[in-house]
Amino acid sequence: MCIGCGGKNRGTSLVNNFSVWCKKGCRIGDIPGNTDVINVVNRGGTPTDGKEYLEKTRSLLLGTLFYEQKLFVKYSSKIDITLFENPLHKKIYSYIKDCSEKGEKVSNSYLLSTFDTKEDINAVSGILALDLQSDDSDKAVNDYINQIKEKAGPERAMELLQEGKITLEEFNKMINNKG
């Protein structure tokens, strides 16, 4: 869902694999200067009050993360964690998936201690980039997985093909995308 409007405006998109924004130009009002998330996270912009921005953005992401914890149970069989290149992304996904499978609540203090930089927020945004508010949430999941696959190199593509996790057609597409 859009971390600005909470999914009220349909048509959210994945941006650079790791961020969520709303096509309708939703903005987050309680961030200093009414800063648009996409400007800060994807374009490397620096708000005047960067530390306060980081804290408030982190809280917004955490709130969304708690709300959408159910997605890790629903989609865990579809997401191949070995495709995640960002170590923090993999670490957080593993932690939340583990909590979900055990029926435990995600620890707020653990997650807060994990996110420290804009890059961390970027990684966490990738986990939130599945729009469960959408009627075609399965398509959103598949599109996200495909974007991760496209980042894999030739060696990883060959491993996925040998493991039966991708088709020959997908393998050729991954190789051609790297060419």
Secondary structure as GFF3:
##gff-version 3
##sequence-region A 1 179
A	DSSP	beta_strand	12	15	.	.	.	ID=ss1
A	DSSP	beta_strand	19	22	.	.	.	ID=ss2
A	DSSP	three_ten_helix	32	34	.	.	.	ID=ss3
A	DSSP	alpha_helix	37	41	.	.	.	ID=ss4
A	DSSP	alpha_helix	50	67	.	.	.	ID=ss5
A	DSSP	alpha_helix	70	75	.	.	.	ID=ss6
A	DSSP	three_ten_helix	81	83	.	.	.	ID=ss7
A	DSSP	alpha_helix	87	102	.	.	.	ID=ss8
A	DSSP	alpha_helix	108	114	.	.	.	ID=ss9
A	DSSP	alpha_helix	118	127	.	.	.	ID=ss10
A	DSSP	alpha_helix	137	151	.	.	.	ID=ss11
A	DSSP	alpha_helix	154	162	.	.	.	ID=ss12
A	DSSP	alpha_helix	168	178	.	.	.	ID=ss13
###
